[in-house]
Amino acid sequence: MPDRVVILHDFSEALGGASHLVQVLIAQLRARSVPVTFIAGDAGANFIRKDVEFVALGGKALLQQPRLEALTKGLHNPLVARRVREWITANDTPRTVYHLHGWAQTLSPAVFAALRPVAARLILHGHDYFNTCPNGAFFDFRRERACSRAPLGRECLVTQCDKSSGLFKAWRSGRERLRRHWLGGVDWANRALLIHPRQDRLFRQGGWSPEKLFAVRNPVSPPCSVRVEVERCAGVVFVGRISREKGADLAALAARAAGVAITFVGDGAECARVRALNPDARFLGRLDRKGVAQALQEARVAVMPSRWAEPFGLVAFEAIGSGVPVIVDRKSLVGAEIAGAGFGLALDTGDIAAFAAAIARLHADDSLARSFSEAGFSRYRELCHSEDSWAEAILGHYREVAFQDACSA
């Protein structure tokens, strides 16, 4: 076992999929009596665990900062580098393992400057592609299609693929250059844990060595412990960030075209626009786990119409495991798996007519809806971990990393 695991992440509370998994991992490690230090980029006002050494760096998400401050600290936050470096100097041992989850919102590339001396015991988590691609998605947001360019290559640098502007593309490219500079290279960590096996192609496209890439699928704990009898329900539910890349507008348009009610659980910058596209839509905002369960219990189908190739899609699997069929975009890495297992449908959700037809089909065919529901509820674990098995898989990597470095020392 490692002497200690140091988990680093932008946020100290479950604000999204990655943040939620960080909290799950901390709980699982402590249940196994593994000493944990949690270094979070934010102020940590809502972190209440007393069995974890907690270091809050007091930062804010980029969009919550004045623009100039966000641009400068987003490139390099000297406080982060200093505080993390001080912790390492005071506490590091040859069997301490460092696990960095998200850094693009508060920690900045400065965290790599502090972690470089312990890179041989550093694990990066591939919740997205920010450890190689400037915009974190290998997706051309302007043209709404996948990107096959080598990150920071000539074609990448001259292409405006950012969802905001060419200025932000240049800024993001500079940020990725800094990350590589401080780390010592694109992949100068011990390894990266990917949340789906097919992510390895894009990481290799971004310069990662294949031998440093390991797939550990996400854990899923369905909000509903009893199968939702979707054959008795009606309506579409969208759970997640209400944003363009997540395809919230596509869901609103398709539900309206199908003549089916839709409920949005979550918030985001596109709320007003989505509401205008479907004035009858219901918006519940961000809900706790009990609230999400209630929304799922009232739905016939859940949708995940992301414009980019989602590497996993926790909300989709939480719905499937609750017995709610899903419609996902076929670009998602789990799309073909979900359709092949009989848990739902995978199609081009950008084709509103086809998307609407799929929603209508599931509402018209009780037998099909029930078939998807029962298959997902009973077999969803085929495509994901439990929280326990996920933690054991990650602990296996911790042991390897600690053992490798101890032997080399």
URRAHU-V112795 format. One record per helix or strand of 2 or more residues. SS is the DSSP state (@ for helix, = for strand). FROM is the first residue (numbers start at 1). TO is the last residue. If there is no record, write none. Layout:
ss:SS from:FROM to:TO
ss:SS from:FROM to:TO
This chain:
ss:= from:4 to:9
ss:@ from:17 to:31
ss:= from:36 to:40
ss:= from:53 to:56
ss:@ from:62 to:64
ss:@ from:67 to:75
ss:@ from:78 to:91
ss:= from:96 to:100
ss:@ from:110 to:121
ss:= from:122 to:126
ss:= from:139 to:140
ss:= from:145 to:146
ss:@ from:154 to:158
ss:@ from:166 to:183
ss:= from:191 to:194
ss:@ from:197 to:205
ss:@ from:210 to:212
ss:= from:213 to:215
ss:@ from:230 to:232
ss:= from:236 to:239
ss:@ from:248 to:258
ss:= from:262 to:265
ss:@ from:271 to:277
ss:= from:282 to:285
ss:@ from:289 to:297
ss:= from:301 to:304
ss:@ from:314 to:321
ss:= from:325 to:329
ss:@ from:335 to:341
ss:= from:344 to:347
ss:@ from:352 to:364
ss:@ from:366 to:383
ss:@ from:387 to:408
